[in-house]
Amino acid sequence: MILEVKNYSSKLNNKETQEAIKFTKDTFQKQLAKNLNLERVSAPLFVRKDTGLNDDLNGVERKVSFNIKAIPSLELEVVQSLAKWKRYALNEYGFLNHEGLYADMNAIRRDEDLDNLHSVYVDQWDWEKIILKEERNLDFLFNEVKKIFSALKYEEDEINKKYPCFSKKLPDDIFFISTSELEKLYPNLTRKERENKIAKEKKAVFLYQIGWPLTDNKPHDGRAADYDDYNLNGDIILYNRILDIAFEVSSMGIRVDENSLVKQLEYKNELFKLESPFSKAILNKSLPYTIGGGIGQSRLCMFFLEKAHIGEIQSSIWSDEDITALKKLNIFLL
């Protein structure tokens, strides 16, 4: 569904936008790597289905799958994110405690509902870092969130210096609140309305502990049960004043250990996943304890370049009806 934006006009033309996208991405990823101690690595576009390495997202999205001429017996899947692959890579590449990696992740999410924020083409920075078992706590999580927010603040300063047409959008600090605290604060609102309200008030929010049920026995939002620890995860949400909504730019968290993996799979009635090579590696403790997440590249550019639609940032597929309707709103897609 298209969100209407009254009196919208892009502050950059298409050519200027392309230059600004590159500047935004280059600047942010360098600062993120510095703040989190990350090294850039190459990442797969697809993985073998039988490894269990693909991200299940909410568990209902269909993956894009295919086979290849050279090995026709293998079924391959286009990644939906690199959440599990990264943990393997840290181990295989010999990273040490408090060292991490990041990669450009490109994905196809064929069941995405298309709107101003969502496209079937996904591009994000996927990052992961090794931590100690005793660091699996909220204090450590919050400290890493603050490092990411510091990179966002740096990004805003650099963009606004280069492009004075843009204004300051981020507050001095990010606000932390759990899903249960947010529910108590706004018990009569829907989940999305709660996010919109707190984002508009605080401008930058880390909403944490997503996955376990709230008072109505439903989670705030869906999460795969086999990578984020539901007690130690969350979303970075900014207030998008162009669209007047909560604007998620990152989903992240401390990853499951051998105990939380079983507990969460049991809750989701997915204990069969314990038979996957990935789950077995966690249970036998052959993979490191990690923290990681994804940060939307097009989302970030959209936010800082004050665009009203993600199609102004990336080239994807849209219906003829949407293209016509958006033109009437002065929104021209790449």
N, C-alpha and C positions, 0 to 999 in steps of 0.2 A: 504494500500500500504506500502510495506516495504521500509524503508529508508536505503540505503546502507552505511555502515561504513567501510572505508578502514583500513586495518591493525589493526582491533580491537582484543583485548584480555582482558578478565576480569581479574582484579587485585586480585580477590578472587575466590577460588574454591567454589563449591556448599555448602559444610559444613561450610566454613568460612563465606559465604554469609548469611546463616541462622542465625548465631551468630550476624553478623553485622546488619541484619534487626531488630532483637530484640533490640539491643543496640540503634539503630537509633530511633526507635519508642518510647522506654522507655524514652530516654533522651529528645526528643523533646516535648512529651506531658506533661512532668513535667514542663519544662520551659514555654511552652505555657500557661498552667494553672496558673503558678505563675505570668506571665506578664499580663494576662488578667483578673485575679481573677475569675477562673473557678473551678467548682467542677464536678468531673466525675459522670455521671448517666448512668443507663441502658436505652437502646433505643429499639424500636420495629423493627423487621425485616419486618413486614407487618402491614397494617392498613385497616380499613373498607373503601370501596370505597365511601360509602354515606356520609362520613365526609368531603370529599374534602381536606383531610390532605396530600395527596400525592403530590409530586413535579411534575409539568407538563413539566419541563425542557423547551425545545423549543416549546412544544405544539403538536409535531407530533410523538414523540416516544411512542411505544406501551408498556403498563405496563404488567408485568407478573401477572395474576390474577387467583384465584382459590377459591373453597369453601371447607368447612370442614365437616366431618361427624356429629360432635356434633351440629352444627348450619348451616344446608345446605342452608338456605334461605339467608345467608349473603355472599356477594361477597367481597373477600379480595384481596388486591394488595400488592405485594412486593414493598417496598419503593424505589423511585429513588433518593431521598435525604430526610433529615429530616427538611428541611427549615421551614415548617409550624408547624410540631409537636413540635419543640423546643420551639416555642413561647407559645404554650399551656402549655407545661411542666413547663416553668418558672413561669407561673401564678398558676398552680395547686400545685406546690411544695413549694410555698411561698418564692421565691427568692426576694430580695430587690434591690433597685437601685444600679447599678454598680456591681451587682453580676451576675454570669453567670454559664452556664453548658457546658460540652462537652461530647460527646459520640463516641464510635466506631460505624460507620455506614457501614453496608455491604449491597450491592444492586446488582441487576441484571438489566443491561440495554441491552435488547435483540436486539435493533436496532443500537447498536454502530458499527461504521465502524472500523474494527480491523487493527491496525498498531503498530508501535513501542511504541506508547503512550497510546493507547486505547484498553480496554478489555471489555468483557461483564460483568466481575466481577469488582465491584467498592468497594474500601475500603478507607474511609476517616475519619478524625476527623471532626465531625459536632459540631459547637459551637454556642452559642447564649448568649447575655448579655442584661440586662435591662438598658435602658438609659432614661434620661429625654426628654421631648418633645423639649425643647429649645436646646438640644444637637444634634438635627437632622440637622447637617450641615457638610460641607466639612472639616472644621478644626478638628472636633471631629473624623470624619472618618479617616483622614490622621494620626492622633495621634495613633489610634488603629492599623493602618497598620504598623507604625513604631515599635510598640510593638511586632507585629508578626515578622517583619524583624529582630528585636533584638534577638528573639528566634531562628531564622534561623542562625544568625551569631554565637550564642552560640553553636548551633548544629554542625556547621562546625568546630569550634575550638575543640570540644570534640571528634568528629569523627577523625579528622586529628591527634590528639594526640594519640588516640588508634590505628589508622591505618595510619602510616606515608607514606604509598604508595600513599595516596590521596593528592591532592594539593588544594590550596585556589582558590575558584571560585567566591565568593561573593565580591562586592565592599564595601566600607565603609558605603555608604548610598544608600537608594532606591530612584529612580527618579520617579516623579509624572508627568503624562501627560494625558489629556482628549482625548477621541476618536476624537473629532472635531479638537483639536490641532494637533493630529497625522496625521489626514487627510490633514490639511493645510501644514504640514511638508513634506509629501510624497504624493501629490495628484495623481500622475500617477502610484502608486503601488497598488496592491490588498491589501485587509485587512490583510491577512496572511503575505504578503511581508513587510507591514508596521511594524507589530509586530516583525518579524525577524530582521529587520534593527535596530529598536530602542533597542531591547534586546541585540543585538550584540554590539551596541555602549555603552549602559549604564550598562549592565550586570544584573541589577535588576530594574524592572519597576513596578509601579502601574498604570495600564491603567484604567481610571475611566469614569463614565457616559456612561454605555453600555445599550442600549435598544432603545433610541430615534433615529429617522432616521438622517442620515448624508445628504450631499448635493445631493446624488443620490436617496433620499427618502427610503433608506434601512438602518437598524441599522448596527453598526459595527459587532454585533453578536447577536444571539437570547437570550432572557431572558423571563422567565415566568413573567406575568404582575401582579401577586398577592402576591409577597413577597418582592423582592428588589425594592427600590425606584430608578428609572432609573437615577435620578439626583445625587444619593448618593451611588452608587455601583461601583464595579470594580474588576479587576483581578490582582493578584500578578504574574508577569511573570519574569522568570529567563532566562539567556542565557545558553543553554546546548551546551557546546563546543564539546561533544562527537558526537552529531548529527548535530551541527551547526544550531540550530533553537531556536526560542522563545519557552519557556517551561513553560506553565501555571501550577502553583502548588496550587493556591487558587482562588476561586470565593467568593466574600463577599459583604456586604453592609449594610447600614442602611435600615431597613424594611419599607414597605409602611405604611402610616397612613391612616386615613379615607378619606383624600382628594386625595392623590396620587394613592390610590387604584382605585378609580372611574375613574380618569383621564387616567390611564394606561389601564384599562379594556376597556374603551371606544375606545382608540387608537387601541387596538388589536381586536376590535369587539367581545369582550367576556363578555359583561355586564351580561350575564346569570349566571356568576360565583358569582355575588353579592348575589345569593340565597343560596350559600353554607353556612353551619354553620361557617366555618372559616371566610369568608368575613363578615358575619353578626356580628361576634364577634369584628372584627376590626371597623366596622361602628358604633357600639354602644359603642365603647371604653372599652370593657370588657377585652381586652388583653393589656399587657404593650407595650410601645414603645421599640423596641429592635434593636440591631445590631448583625449580625452573618455571618457565612459562613462555607465553607467546605475546608479542606486542605487535599489533596491527600496523603495517607500514602505510597502507592507503588510509586507514583510519587516522593515523597520526598526521599525515599530510593534509587530510581533509580538515582536521581540527585547526591546525596552525595556519593553514592557508585560507581558512574561513570559507570553505566550499559547502554547498547545500546538498550535494549528492556525491556518493562514492564514485559514480561514473564520470565525474569531472577529474578524477585522479587516475583511474585505471581504465584500460580498455577491456570491456567484457560484453556479455550478451544481455540485451533488454528487449522487451516486447515492443512492437510498433506502436501500440497504444501508449505505453509509458514514454517512449521517445517523443511522441506528439504532445502528450500532456506536459512533459517537462519543458519543452520548448516554449509553451505558453507561459511558464513560470520563469522564463529567461534562464533556464538551466540547459546547457548544451553539453552532451556527453562526448567523451573521446571515442 
